[in-house]
Amino acid sequence: MPAEIERKFLLRSDEWRSKVTESRRIAQGYLSRDPERTVRVRLSGEKAFMTIKGKTEGISRTEIEFPLPLETAQNLLPLCFQPLIDKTRHLVPHGGHLWEIDEFHGPNTGLIVAEIELEAEDTAFARPTWLGDEVSHDFRYTNASLSERPFQEWQRPA
C-alpha cells in the first residue's frame, strides 16, 4: 500500500518566505473525517484530486490519491463538511528535501505549518533555522481536524 510519512512543525520566523520557489492556493474539503479513513477533495489551480487516507500510526498512514475532473471536484466540494480548508501552499527546498508550508486563510487564519514527507519514519533531515516546535502527533493540526474545529476557535471553550 502507498504510505505517507510526514512530520509537521510550527514556524519560529518568516525567514522561509525569501526561499519560496512556488506558491499555489488550495481549497479542500472532507467527505469523511473518520480517523480510521479520511476522504478529501482538493482543488489546486486547474487540477483536482481525491485522496483517501487510512489511520495514522506514528507518523505514517496509507494514502491513495487520484486525479478528478475539475468539474467533478467543483461539484463535490459543496457536499463536504464546512468550512472548507483554504490555504496557500508554499514550496521551500532545504537540505535535499522539499518543505511544504501551508499558510491558512478564513477560519484558520493565523496558522502556518511546515510539513516534510520522508522515505521512512527515522529518515534524518536538516532542520531549517525557521523551524519551530513539532506538532506531528497533535491531531488538532491535521487539515481534517481544522475543518471541524478551525484554528481561530481554539482560544474559545469547546
DSSP file (Angstrom, degrees, kcal/mol; ACC not computed):
  #  RESIDUE AA STRUCTURE BP1 BP2  ACC     N-H-->O    O-->H-N    N-H-->O    O-->H-N    TCO  KAPPA ALPHA  PHI   PSI    X-CA   Y-CA   Z-CA
    1    1 A M              0   0    0      0, 0.0     2,-0.1     0, 0.0    63,-0.1   0.000 360.0 360.0 360.0 140.0    0.0    0.0    0.0
    2    2 A P        -     0   0    0      0, 0.0    61,-2.1     0, 0.0     2,-0.4  -0.449 360.0-157.3 -64.8 138.7    1.2    3.5   -0.7
    3    3 A A  E     -A   62   0A   0     59,-0.3     2,-0.5    -2,-0.1    59,-0.2  -0.919  15.8-148.3-124.1 147.2    2.2    5.3    2.5
    4    4 A E  E     -A   61   0A   0     57,-3.2    57,-1.5    -2,-0.4     2,-0.6  -0.964  12.5-173.5-109.6 124.9    2.6    8.9    3.6
    5    5 A I  E     +A   60   0A   0     -2,-0.5   113,-3.0   113,-0.4     2,-0.4  -0.959  21.3 165.4-120.0 110.5    5.3    9.5    6.2
    6    6 A E  E     -C  117   0B   0     53,-2.0     2,-0.4    -2,-0.6   111,-0.2  -0.965  28.0-161.1-136.1 139.7    5.0   13.1    7.2
    7    7 A R  E     -C  116   0B   0    109,-2.3   109,-2.2    -2,-0.4     2,-0.4  -0.953  15.7-156.5-117.9 144.2    6.3   15.3   10.0
    8    8 A K  E     +C  115   0B   0     -2,-0.4   127,-2.9   107,-0.2   128,-0.7  -0.952  12.4 178.9-127.8 138.6    4.6   18.7   10.8
    9    9 A F  E     -CD 114 134B   0    105,-2.8   105,-2.9    -2,-0.4   125,-0.2  -0.954  26.2-126.3-137.6 151.8    6.1   21.7   12.5
   10   10 A L  E     -C  113   0B   0    123,-3.0   122,-2.9    -2,-0.3     2,-0.4  -0.439  38.2-113.8 -81.8 171.2    5.2   25.2   13.6
   11   11 A L  E     - D   0 131B   0    101,-0.5   120,-0.2   120,-0.2   122,-0.1  -0.872  17.5-163.4-114.4 144.8    7.4   28.0   12.4
   12   12 A R  S    S+     0   0    0    118,-2.9     2,-0.3    -2,-0.4   119,-0.2   0.617  74.8   3.5 -99.5 -14.8    9.6   30.3   14.6
   13   13 A S        -     0   0    0    117,-1.0     3,-0.4     1,-0.0    -1,-0.2  -0.949  67.4-110.6-156.8 175.4   10.2   33.0   12.0
   14   14 A D  S >  S+     0   0    0     -2,-0.3     3,-1.8     1,-0.2     4,-0.4   0.204  78.6 113.2 -96.6  13.2    9.3   34.3    8.5
   15   15 A E  G >   +     0   0    0      1,-0.3     3,-1.1     2,-0.2     4,-0.2   0.815  67.1  67.3 -54.3 -31.8   12.8   33.6    7.1
   16   16 A W  G >  S+     0   0    0     -3,-0.4     3,-2.1     1,-0.2     4,-0.3   0.771  81.8  76.4 -61.2 -27.8   11.4   30.8    4.9
   17   17 A R  G X  S+     0   0    0     -3,-1.8     3,-1.0     1,-0.3    -1,-0.2   0.829  89.6  55.1 -57.9 -34.4    9.5   33.4    2.8
   18   18 A S  G <  S+     0   0    0     -3,-1.1    -1,-0.3    -4,-0.4    -2,-0.2   0.571 107.1  52.6 -75.5  -7.0   12.6   34.5    0.9
   19   19 A K  G <  S+     0   0    0     -3,-2.1    -1,-0.2    -4,-0.2    -2,-0.2   0.344  75.7 128.3-109.5   4.4   13.3   30.9   -0.1
   20   20 A V    <   -     0   0    0     -3,-1.0    72,-0.2    -4,-0.3     3,-0.1  -0.419  31.4-178.9 -65.9 130.7    9.9   30.1   -1.6
   21   21 A T        +     0   0    0     70,-2.9     2,-0.3     1,-0.4    -1,-0.2   0.635  69.0   6.6-102.1 -20.7   10.1   28.6   -5.1
   22   22 A E  E     -E   91   0B   0     69,-0.8    69,-2.9     2,-0.0    -1,-0.4  -0.976  58.4-168.9-160.5 146.4    6.4   28.2   -5.8
   23   23 A S  E     +E   90   0B   0     -2,-0.3     2,-0.3    67,-0.2    67,-0.2  -0.996   9.4 174.3-138.0 143.9    3.1   29.1   -4.2
   24   24 A R  E     -E   89   0B   0     65,-1.8    65,-3.0    -2,-0.3     2,-0.3  -0.991  30.0-119.6-150.5 144.3   -0.4   28.0   -5.0
   25   25 A R  E     -E   88   0B   0     -2,-0.3    20,-0.7    63,-0.2     2,-0.4  -0.612  31.2-164.9 -81.9 140.1   -3.9   28.4   -3.5
   26   26 A I  E     -EF  87  44B   0     61,-3.3    61,-2.3    -2,-0.3     2,-0.4  -0.989  13.5-169.3-130.7 134.8   -5.7   25.3   -2.4
   27   27 A A  E     +EF  86  43B   0     16,-2.3    16,-3.2    -2,-0.4     2,-0.3  -0.991  20.6 168.8-117.1 131.1   -9.3   24.6   -1.5
   28   28 A Q  E     -EF  85  42B   0     57,-2.3    57,-3.2    -2,-0.4     2,-0.3  -0.998  13.2-173.9-145.4 150.4  -10.1   21.3    0.1
   29   29 A G  E     - F   0  41B   0     12,-2.4    12,-2.7    -2,-0.3     2,-0.5  -0.914  20.9-123.0-138.4 164.5  -13.0   19.6    1.8
   30   30 A Y  E     - F   0  40B   0     51,-0.5    51,-2.7    -2,-0.3    10,-0.2  -0.937  17.1-178.8-117.2 126.0  -13.7   16.4    3.6
   31   31 A L  E    S+     0   0B   0      8,-2.7     2,-0.3    -2,-0.5     9,-0.2   0.701  89.5  21.6 -86.5 -25.7  -16.4   13.8    2.7
   32   32 A S  E     + F   0  39B   0      7,-1.3     7,-1.8     1,-0.1    -1,-0.3  -0.984  53.7 176.4-142.3 132.2  -15.2   11.7    5.7
   33   33 A R  E     + F   0  38B   0     -2,-0.3     5,-0.2     5,-0.2    -1,-0.1   0.152  36.2 138.5-115.2  15.2  -13.2   12.9    8.8
   34   34 A D  E >   - F   0  37B   0      3,-0.6     3,-1.8     1,-0.2    -2,-0.1  -0.436  58.2-133.3 -60.5 126.4  -13.3    9.5   10.5
   35   35 A P  T 3  S+     0   0    0      0, 0.0    21,-0.4     0, 0.0     3,-0.2   0.739 106.3  59.7 -57.9 -21.3   -9.8    8.9   12.0
   36   36 A E  T 3  S+     0   0    0      1,-0.3    19,-0.8    19,-0.1     2,-0.2   0.776 127.4   0.1 -75.0 -26.4   -9.9    5.4   10.5
   37   37 A R  E <   -FG  34  54B   0     -3,-1.8    -3,-0.6    17,-0.2     2,-0.4  -0.816  64.9-164.2-164.6 119.0  -10.3    6.8    7.0
   38   38 A T  E     -FG  33  53B   0     15,-2.4    15,-2.4    -2,-0.2     2,-0.5  -0.849   6.5-158.7-104.4 146.5  -10.5   10.4    5.7
   39   39 A V  E     -FG  32  52B   0     -7,-1.8    -8,-2.7    -2,-0.4    -7,-1.3  -0.982  16.5-174.4-126.4 118.5  -11.7   11.2    2.2
   40   40 A R  E     -FG  30  51B   0     11,-3.1    11,-2.5    -2,-0.5     2,-0.4  -0.878  18.9-157.6-119.4 143.6  -10.6   14.5    0.9
   41   41 A V  E     -FG  29  50B   0    -12,-2.7   -12,-2.4    -2,-0.4     2,-0.4  -0.983  21.0-171.0-115.1 130.5  -11.4   16.5   -2.3
   42   42 A R  E     -FG  28  49B   0      7,-2.7     7,-2.2    -2,-0.4     2,-0.5  -0.981  16.8-165.2-130.7 134.4   -8.8   19.1   -3.3
   43   43 A L  E     +FG  27  48B   0    -16,-3.2   -16,-2.3    -2,-0.4     2,-0.4  -0.974  13.5 171.8-111.1 126.3   -8.7   21.9   -5.9
   44   44 A S  E >   -FG  26  47B   0      3,-3.0     3,-1.8    -2,-0.5     2,-0.3  -0.868  64.0 -56.5-136.6 100.5   -5.3   23.3   -6.7
   45   45 A G  T 3  S-     0   0    0    -20,-0.7   -21,-0.0    -2,-0.4    -1,-0.0  -0.512 120.2 -19.3  65.0-126.7   -5.3   25.7   -9.6
   46   46 A E  T 3  S+     0   0    0     -2,-0.3     2,-0.3    -3,-0.1    -1,-0.3   0.206 123.8  88.7 -97.0  14.3   -6.7   23.8  -12.6
   47   47 A K  E <   -G   44   0B   0     -3,-1.8    -3,-3.0    22,-0.1     2,-0.3  -0.868  54.1-170.3-114.7 148.2   -6.0   20.4  -11.0
   48   48 A A  E     -GH  43  68B   0     20,-0.5    20,-2.4    -2,-0.3     2,-0.3  -0.984   4.9-179.5-138.3 148.1   -8.3   18.4   -8.7
   49   49 A F  E     -GH  42  67B   0     -7,-2.2    -7,-2.7    -2,-0.3     2,-0.4  -0.977  21.9-144.8-144.2 153.2   -7.7   15.2   -6.7
   50   50 A M  E     -GH  41  66B   0     16,-2.6    16,-2.4    -2,-0.3     2,-0.4  -0.983  23.8-169.1-114.7 136.0   -9.5   12.8   -4.4
   51   51 A T  E     -GH  40  65B   0    -11,-2.5   -11,-3.1    -2,-0.4     2,-0.5  -0.990  11.1-164.8-130.0 132.9   -7.4   11.4   -1.5
   52   52 A I  E     -GH  39  64B   0     12,-2.9    12,-2.7    -2,-0.4     2,-0.4  -0.975  12.7-171.9-115.7 125.5   -8.2    8.6    0.8
   53   53 A K  E     -GH  38  63B   0    -15,-2.4   -15,-2.4    -2,-0.5    10,-0.2  -0.954  10.1-144.4-121.6 137.4   -6.0    8.3    3.9
   54   54 A G  E     -G   37   0B   0      8,-2.5   -17,-0.2    -2,-0.4   -16,-0.1  -0.141  46.7 -54.8 -84.7-174.1   -6.0    5.5    6.5
   55   55 A K        -     0   0    0    -19,-0.8     7,-0.4     1,-0.1     2,-0.3  -0.380  59.4-114.2 -64.7 136.7   -5.5    5.6   10.2
   56   56 A T        -     0   0    0    -21,-0.4     2,-0.5     5,-0.1     5,-0.2  -0.583  29.5-172.6 -75.4 131.2   -2.3    7.3   11.3
   57   57 A E  B >   -B   60   0A   0      3,-3.4     3,-1.9    -2,-0.3     2,-0.7  -0.950  69.3 -42.2-124.9 107.5    0.2    5.0   13.0
   58   58 A G  T 3  S-     0   0    0     -2,-0.5    -2,-0.0     1,-0.2   -53,-0.0  -0.655 123.5 -33.1  71.5-116.0    3.1    7.0   14.4
   59   59 A I  T 3  S+     0   0    0     -2,-0.7   -53,-2.0    -3,-0.1     2,-0.3   0.119 124.4  89.0-119.0  18.8    3.7    9.5   11.6
   60   60 A S  E <   +AB   5  57A   0     -3,-1.9    -3,-3.4   -55,-0.2     2,-0.3  -0.853  43.5 157.8-117.3 151.0    2.7    7.0    8.8
   61   61 A R  E     -A    4   0A   0    -57,-1.5   -57,-3.2    -2,-0.3     2,-0.2  -0.967  45.3 -91.8-162.2 156.5   -0.5    6.2    7.1
   62   62 A T  E     -A    3   0A   0     -7,-0.4    -8,-2.5    -2,-0.3     2,-0.4  -0.494  42.9-173.6 -67.5 138.0   -1.9    4.7    3.9
   63   63 A E  E     +H   53   0B   0    -61,-2.1     2,-0.5   -10,-0.2   -10,-0.2  -0.978  12.0 179.8-139.7 125.0   -2.5    7.3    1.3
   64   64 A I  E     +H   52   0B   0    -12,-2.7   -12,-2.9    -2,-0.4     2,-0.4  -0.990  11.0 177.7-124.8 122.7   -4.2    6.8   -2.1
   65   65 A E  E     +H   51   0B   0     -2,-0.5   -14,-0.2   -14,-0.2    -2,-0.0  -0.969   4.1 172.6-128.5 140.5   -4.6    9.8   -4.3
   66   66 A F  E     -H   50   0B   0    -16,-2.4   -16,-2.6    -2,-0.4     2,-0.0  -0.994  34.7-100.4-145.1 151.3   -6.0   10.0   -7.8
   67   67 A P  E     -H   49   0B   0      0, 0.0   -18,-0.3     0, 0.0   -20,-0.0  -0.345  32.1-159.9 -70.6 149.9   -6.9   12.9  -10.2
   68   68 A L  E     -H   48   0B   0    -20,-2.4   -20,-0.5    -2,-0.0     2,-0.1  -0.931  30.4 -98.4-122.1 150.0  -10.5   14.1  -10.6
   69   69 A P     >  -     0   0    0      0, 0.0     4,-2.1     0, 0.0     3,-0.4  -0.476  38.1-120.4 -60.9 141.1  -12.1   16.1  -13.4
   70   70 A L  H  > S+     0   0    0      1,-0.2     4,-2.4     2,-0.2     5,-0.2   0.889 112.4  51.9 -52.8 -45.8  -12.2   19.7  -12.3
   71   71 A E  H  > S+     0   0    0      1,-0.2     4,-1.8     2,-0.2    -1,-0.2   0.867 107.0  53.4 -62.5 -37.5  -16.0   19.9  -12.7
   72   72 A T  H  > S+     0   0    0     -3,-0.4     4,-1.7     2,-0.2    -1,-0.2   0.935 110.2  47.0 -63.2 -45.9  -16.4   16.8  -10.5
   73   73 A A  H  X S+     0   0    0     -4,-2.1     4,-2.3     1,-0.2    -2,-0.2   0.911 109.9  53.2 -62.3 -42.3  -14.3   18.3   -7.8
   74   74 A Q  H  < S+     0   0    0     -4,-2.4    -1,-0.2     1,-0.2    -2,-0.2   0.848 111.5  46.6 -61.8 -33.8  -16.2   21.6   -8.0
   75   75 A N  H  < S+     0   0    0     -4,-1.8     4,-0.3    -5,-0.2    -1,-0.2   0.765 113.1  49.6 -78.1 -26.6  -19.5   19.6   -7.6
   76   76 A L  H >X S+     0   0    0     -4,-1.7     3,-1.6     1,-0.2     4,-0.6   0.832  94.4  71.7 -80.9 -33.6  -18.1   17.6   -4.7
   77   77 A L  G >< S+     0   0    0     -4,-2.3     3,-1.3     1,-0.3    -1,-0.2   0.863  93.7  53.9 -55.9 -40.7  -16.8   20.5   -2.6
   78   78 A P  G 34 S+     0   0    0      0, 0.0    -1,-0.3     0, 0.0    -2,-0.1   0.744 105.4  56.4 -66.3 -18.4  -20.3   21.8   -1.6
   79   79 A L  G <4 S+     0   0    0     -3,-1.6    -2,-0.2    -4,-0.3    -3,-0.1   0.583  92.1  96.3 -84.2 -10.7  -21.0   18.2   -0.3
   80   80 A C  S << S-     0   0    0     -3,-1.3   -49,-0.2    -4,-0.6     4,-0.1  -0.325  92.0 -83.7 -77.4 159.1  -18.0   18.3    2.0
   81   81 A F        -     0   0    0    -51,-2.7   -51,-0.5     2,-0.1    -1,-0.1  -0.321  67.0 -89.4 -55.5 144.4  -18.1   19.2    5.7
   82   82 A Q  S    S+     0   0    0    -53,-0.1     2,-0.1    -3,-0.1    -1,-0.1  -0.830  98.7  47.1-109.0 149.6  -17.9   23.0    6.1
   83   83 A P  S    S-     0   0    0      0, 0.0     2,-0.1     0, 0.0    -2,-0.1   0.541  79.9-140.5 -79.0 156.9  -15.9   25.1    6.4
   84   84 A L        -     0   0    0     -2,-0.1     2,-0.5   -55,-0.1   -55,-0.2  -0.408  25.2-103.8 -71.3 156.8  -13.6   24.1    3.6
   85   85 A I  E     -E   28   0B   0    -57,-3.2   -57,-2.3    -2,-0.1     2,-0.5  -0.750  38.0-171.8 -82.3 128.0   -9.9   24.4    4.1
   86   86 A D  E     +E   27   0B   0     -2,-0.5    19,-2.9    19,-0.4     2,-0.3  -0.986  21.6 144.4-123.8 118.3   -8.5   27.5    2.3
   87   87 A K  E     -EI  26 104B   0    -61,-2.3   -61,-3.3    -2,-0.5     2,-0.5  -0.979  46.1-127.0-151.0 160.2   -4.7   27.8    2.3
   88   88 A T  E     -EI  25 103B   0     15,-2.5    15,-2.8    -2,-0.3     2,-0.6  -0.968  25.7-149.7-109.0 126.2   -1.7   28.8    0.3
   89   89 A R  E     -EI  24 102B   0    -65,-3.0   -65,-1.8    -2,-0.5     2,-0.4  -0.863  11.0-166.1 -99.4 123.1    0.9   26.2   -0.1
   90   90 A H  E     -EI  23 101B   0     11,-3.0    11,-3.2    -2,-0.6     2,-0.5  -0.906  10.9-143.5-107.5 134.0    4.5   27.5   -0.4
   91   91 A L  E     +EI  22 100B   0    -69,-2.9   -70,-2.9    -2,-0.4   -69,-0.8  -0.863  20.8 177.4-100.9 129.1    7.3   25.1   -1.6
   92   92 A V  E     - I   0  99B   0      7,-2.6     7,-2.8    -2,-0.5     2,-0.2  -0.945  17.9-147.9-134.7 110.2   10.7   25.7    0.1
   93   93 A P  E     + I   0  98B   0      0, 0.0     2,-0.3     0, 0.0     5,-0.2  -0.568  27.4 162.9 -75.7 140.8   13.7   23.4   -0.7
   94   94 A H  E >   - I   0  97B   0      3,-2.9     3,-1.9    -2,-0.2    32,-0.2  -0.889  59.8 -12.0-159.4 127.6   16.1   22.9    2.1
   95   95 A G  T 3  S-     0   0    0     -2,-0.3    31,-0.4     1,-0.3     3,-0.1   0.805 126.6 -49.7  56.9  35.6   18.9   20.3    2.8
   96   96 A G  T 3  S+     0   0    0      1,-0.3     2,-0.3    29,-0.1    -1,-0.3   0.496 121.4  95.6  83.9   2.5   17.8   18.0   -0.1
   97   97 A H  E <  S-I   94   0B   0     -3,-1.9    -3,-2.9    29,-0.1     2,-0.6  -0.859  71.0-126.5-121.4 159.6   14.1   17.9    1.0
   98   98 A L  E     -I   93   0B   0     -2,-0.3    19,-0.5    -5,-0.2     2,-0.4  -0.932  22.7-154.7-107.9 117.5   11.1   19.9   -0.2
   99   99 A W  E     -IJ  92 116B   0     -7,-2.8    -7,-2.6    -2,-0.6     2,-0.6  -0.729   2.6-151.3 -89.4 137.8    9.2   21.6    2.6
  100  100 A E  E     -IJ  91 115B   0     15,-2.5    15,-2.7    -2,-0.4     2,-0.6  -0.955  12.0-166.3-107.8 117.0    5.5   22.4    2.1
  101  101 A I  E     -IJ  90 114B   0    -11,-3.2   -11,-3.0    -2,-0.6     2,-0.6  -0.916   4.2-157.9-109.8 116.3    4.5   25.4    4.1
  102  102 A D  E     -IJ  89 113B   0     11,-2.7    11,-2.0    -2,-0.6     2,-0.7  -0.836   5.9-167.7-100.2 120.3    0.8   25.9    4.5
  103  103 A E  E     -IJ  88 112B   0    -15,-2.8   -15,-2.5    -2,-0.6     9,-0.2  -0.929  21.4-143.4-106.5 112.1   -0.5   29.4    5.3
  104  104 A F  E     -I   87   0B   0      7,-2.4     6,-0.6    -2,-0.7   -17,-0.2  -0.405  16.4-169.0 -85.3 153.0   -4.1   29.1    6.2
  105  105 A H    >   +     0   0    0    -19,-2.9     3,-1.7     4,-0.2   -19,-0.4  -0.649  51.7  23.3-124.7-179.7   -6.9   31.6    5.4
  106  106 A G  G >  S-     0   0    0      1,-0.3     3,-2.1    -2,-0.2   -21,-0.1  -0.321 130.7  -2.2  61.8-136.4  -10.5   32.0    6.5
  107  107 A P  G 3  S+     0   0    0      0, 0.0    45,-2.1     0, 0.0    -1,-0.3   0.602 138.8  53.0 -66.4  -9.7  -11.4   30.5    9.9
  108  108 A N  G X  S+     0   0    0     -3,-1.7     3,-1.8    43,-0.2    -4,-0.3   0.244  76.9 141.1-106.4  11.2   -7.8   29.1   10.2
  109  109 A T  T <   +     0   0    0     -3,-2.1    -4,-0.2     1,-0.2     3,-0.1  -0.249  61.6  38.6 -54.8 138.4   -6.1   32.5    9.6
  110  110 A G  T 3  S+     0   0    0     -6,-0.6     2,-0.5     1,-0.3    -1,-0.2   0.177  90.5 108.7 103.4 -15.8   -3.1   32.9   11.7
  111  111 A L    <   +     0   0    0     -3,-1.8    -7,-2.4    -7,-0.1     2,-0.4  -0.831  37.5 171.1 -98.8 130.2   -1.9   29.3   11.4
  112  112 A I  E     + J   0 103B   0     -2,-0.5  -101,-0.5    -9,-0.2     2,-0.3  -0.988   7.2 178.3-134.8 125.2    1.2   28.4    9.4
  113  113 A V  E     -CJ  10 102B   0    -11,-2.0   -11,-2.7    -2,-0.4     2,-0.4  -0.951  18.9-144.3-128.9 149.7    2.7   24.9    9.4
  114  114 A A  E     -CJ   9 101B   0   -105,-2.9  -105,-2.8    -2,-0.3     2,-0.4  -0.927  17.7-168.7-111.8 136.0    5.6   23.3    7.7
  115  115 A E  E     -CJ   8 100B   0    -15,-2.7   -15,-2.5    -2,-0.4     2,-0.4  -0.943   7.9-168.7-124.6 146.7    5.5   19.7    6.5
  116  116 A I  E     -CJ   7  99B   0   -109,-2.2  -109,-2.3    -2,-0.4     2,-0.4  -0.998  13.7-145.7-132.7 130.8    8.1   17.4    5.3
  117  117 A E  E     -C    6   0B   0    -19,-0.5     2,-0.3    -2,-0.4  -111,-0.2  -0.821  23.0-164.1 -95.4 135.3    7.5   14.0    3.7
  118  118 A L        -     0   0    0   -113,-3.0  -113,-0.4    -2,-0.4     3,-0.1  -0.785  30.7-128.7-121.0 159.5   10.1   11.3    4.4
  119  119 A E  S    S+     0   0    0     -2,-0.3     2,-0.3     1,-0.2    -1,-0.1   0.839  96.4   5.3 -72.6 -34.5   11.1    8.0    3.0
  120  120 A A  S >  S-     0   0    0   -115,-0.1     3,-1.8     1,-0.0    -1,-0.2  -0.961  79.4-106.7-146.8 159.7   11.0    6.3    6.5
  121  121 A E  T 3  S+     0   0    0     -2,-0.3    -1,-0.0     1,-0.3    -2,-0.0   0.810 120.4  45.8 -60.1 -29.6   10.0    7.4    9.9
  122  122 A D  T 3  S+     0   0    0      2,-0.1    -1,-0.3    -4,-0.0     2,-0.2   0.229  79.1 136.0-100.3  15.2   13.6    7.6   11.0
  123  123 A T    <   -     0   0    0     -3,-1.8     2,-0.2     1,-0.1    -5,-0.0  -0.443  52.8-130.3 -63.2 128.3   14.9    9.5    8.0
  124  124 A A        +     0   0    0     -2,-0.2     2,-0.3    -6,-0.0    -1,-0.1  -0.494  30.4 178.3 -78.0 150.2   17.3   12.2    9.1
  125  125 A F        -     0   0    0     -2,-0.2     2,-0.4    -7,-0.0   -30,-0.1  -0.991  34.4-103.3-150.6 153.1   16.8   15.7    7.7
  126  126 A A        -     0   0    0    -31,-0.4   -29,-0.1    -2,-0.3   -32,-0.0  -0.643  35.3-134.6 -78.4 127.9   18.4   19.1    8.1
  127  127 A R        -     0   0    0     -2,-0.4   -32,-0.1     2,-0.0    -1,-0.0  -0.743  17.3-133.4 -85.4 118.0   16.3   21.4   10.3
  128  128 A P    >   -     0   0    0      0, 0.0     3,-1.6     0, 0.0   -34,-0.0  -0.329  19.3-118.1 -64.1 153.4   16.0   24.9    8.9
  129  129 A T  T 3  S+     0   0    0      1,-0.3    -2,-0.0  -114,-0.0  -114,-0.0   0.757 113.4  60.0 -65.1 -23.7   16.6   27.8   11.3
  130  130 A W  T 3  S+     0   0    0   -118,-0.1  -118,-2.9  -119,-0.1  -117,-1.0   0.491  81.2 109.9 -83.3  -3.0   13.0   28.9   10.8
  131  131 A L  E <   -D   11   0B   0     -3,-1.6  -120,-0.2  -120,-0.2     3,-0.1  -0.557  46.1-177.6 -79.0 134.9   11.5   25.6   12.0
  132  132 A G  E     -     0   0B   0   -122,-2.9  -121,-0.1     1,-0.3  -120,-0.1   0.045  42.2 -18.7-106.4-144.3    9.7   25.7   15.4
  133  133 A D  E     -     0   0B   0   -122,-0.1  -123,-3.0  -124,-0.1     2,-0.3  -0.294  65.3-115.1 -67.7 144.8    8.1   23.0   17.6
  134  134 A E  E     +D    9   0B   0   -125,-0.2  -125,-0.3     1,-0.1    -1,-0.1  -0.638  32.3 173.9 -80.2 136.8    7.0   19.7   16.1
  135  135 A V    >   +     0   0    0   -127,-2.9     3,-1.8    -2,-0.3     6,-0.3   0.043  37.7 123.1-127.7  22.7    3.2   19.1   16.1
  136  136 A S  T 3  S+     0   0    0   -128,-0.7  -127,-0.1     1,-0.3    -1,-0.1   0.819  80.8  42.4 -56.4 -33.4    3.2   15.8   14.2
  137  137 A H  T 3  S+     0   0    0   -129,-0.1     2,-0.8    -3,-0.1    -1,-0.3   0.317  90.1  97.3 -99.8   8.4    1.4   14.0   17.0
  138  138 A D    X   -     0   0    0     -3,-1.8     3,-2.1     1,-0.1     4,-0.2  -0.849  59.5-160.5-101.0 103.8   -1.1   16.8   17.8
  139  139 A F  G >  S+     0   0    0     -2,-0.8     3,-1.9     1,-0.3     6,-0.3   0.721  81.9  75.4 -58.2 -24.7   -4.3   15.9   15.9
  140  140 A R  G 3  S+     0   0    0      1,-0.3    -1,-0.3     5,-0.1     9,-0.1   0.795  90.7  58.2 -58.5 -26.9   -5.6   19.5   16.1
  141  141 A Y  G <  S+     0   0    0     -3,-2.1    -1,-0.3    -6,-0.3    -2,-0.2   0.444  80.1 106.8 -87.8   0.3   -3.1   20.4   13.4
  142  142 A T  S <> S-     0   0    0     -3,-1.9     4,-2.5    -4,-0.2     5,-0.2  -0.523  77.7-125.6 -74.3 148.4   -4.5   17.9   10.8
  143  143 A N  H  > S+     0   0    0      1,-0.2     4,-1.6     2,-0.2     5,-0.1   0.872 111.2  56.4 -62.0 -36.5   -6.4   19.5    8.0
  144  144 A A  H  > S+     0   0    0      1,-0.2     4,-0.6     2,-0.2    -1,-0.2   0.923 110.0  44.8 -61.8 -43.0   -9.4   17.2    8.7
  145  145 A S  H >> S+     0   0    0     -6,-0.3     4,-3.4     1,-0.2     3,-1.0   0.896 109.6  55.5 -66.4 -40.4   -9.4   18.5   12.3
  146  146 A L  H 3< S+     0   0    0     -4,-2.5    -1,-0.2     1,-0.3    -2,-0.2   0.776 103.2  56.1 -64.3 -25.7   -9.1   22.1   11.2
  147  147 A S  H 3< S+     0   0    0     -4,-1.6    -1,-0.3    -3,-0.2    -2,-0.2   0.704 115.6  38.1 -77.4 -18.5  -12.1   21.7    9.0
  148  148 A E  H << S+     0   0    0     -3,-1.0    -2,-0.2    -4,-0.6    -3,-0.1   0.827 134.9  17.4 -96.2 -42.7  -14.1   20.6   12.1
  149  149 A R  S  < S-     0   0    0     -4,-3.4    -1,-0.2    -9,-0.1    -2,-0.1  -0.788  86.5-146.7-133.0  89.4  -12.6   23.0   14.7
  150  150 A P    >   -     0   0    0      0, 0.0     3,-2.1     0, 0.0     4,-0.4  -0.116  23.6-110.0 -59.9 153.5  -10.8   25.9   13.0
  151  151 A F  G >  S+     0   0    0      1,-0.3     3,-1.6     2,-0.2     4,-0.3   0.821 114.8  61.4 -52.0 -41.0   -7.7   27.5   14.5
  152  152 A Q  G 3  S+     0   0    0    -45,-2.1     3,-0.3     1,-0.3    -1,-0.3   0.657 101.0  55.5 -67.8 -13.8   -9.5   30.7   15.4
  153  153 A E  G X  S+     0   0    0     -3,-2.1     3,-1.5   -46,-0.2    -1,-0.3   0.538  81.5  89.7 -91.0  -8.3  -11.8   28.8   17.7
  154  154 A W  T <  S+     0   0    0     -3,-1.6    -1,-0.2    -4,-0.4    -2,-0.1   0.798  83.2  54.4 -62.9 -28.9   -9.0   27.2   19.7
  155  155 A Q  T 3  S+     0   0    0     -4,-0.3    -1,-0.3    -3,-0.3    -2,-0.1   0.634  99.4  75.9 -80.3 -12.7   -8.9   30.1   22.2
  156  156 A R  S <  S-     0   0    0     -3,-1.5    -3,-0.0     1,-0.1     0, 0.0  -0.684  98.1 -93.7 -95.2 151.9  -12.7   29.7   22.9
  157  157 A P              0   0    0      0, 0.0    -1,-0.1     0, 0.0    -2,-0.1  -0.336 360.0 360.0 -61.2 145.6  -14.1   26.9   25.1
  158  158 A A              0   0    0     -4,-0.1    -4,-0.0    -3,-0.0    -3,-0.0   0.476 360.0 360.0 -69.9 360.0  -15.2   23.8   23.1
